[in-house]
Amino acid sequence: MGIIDDVTSKVRGMSGGENSGLVKGIVEMLSNRETGGLGGIIQSFQQKGLGDIISSWIGKGPNAPISPNQVKEGLGNERMQQLSTQAGTSTDETANKLSNILPEMVDKATPEGTVPEGGILDKGLEFIKSRFS
């Protein structure tokens, strides 16, 4: 579980340790089969003209930065509101934190430069979620 431990510690550091609700929300969003999980997020970003950014997070090169406004646009109002509620912060504050956390989480969830199929991704994301309980 080296990769999972790595992303867990990095996300804890980025979130200052106080945003376990936000991290849990991200993990749930990335693994939610009803909304398409990570694949649904990728599709949403692509449809909104942000495909190059999210593709850099999946690929093996450096992660392209994303602005808080682009995060809001890529995730959409409903997802942003859900994450803000879980985090107990405003949507602006949530988007700001996501602009730092989301690229790393997507990058670590796709270690081979591709989106893993079901089981492996689900197990990894469940492990991360358990570390923030």
Secondary structure, DSSP 8 states (H G I E B T S, - for coil): -HHHHHHHHHHHHHTTT--HHHHHHHHHHHH-TTTTHHHHHHHHHHHTT-HHHHHHHHSSS------HHHHHHHHHHHHHHHHHHHHTS-HHHHHHHHHHHHHHHHHHH-TTSS---HHHHHHHHHHHHHHT-
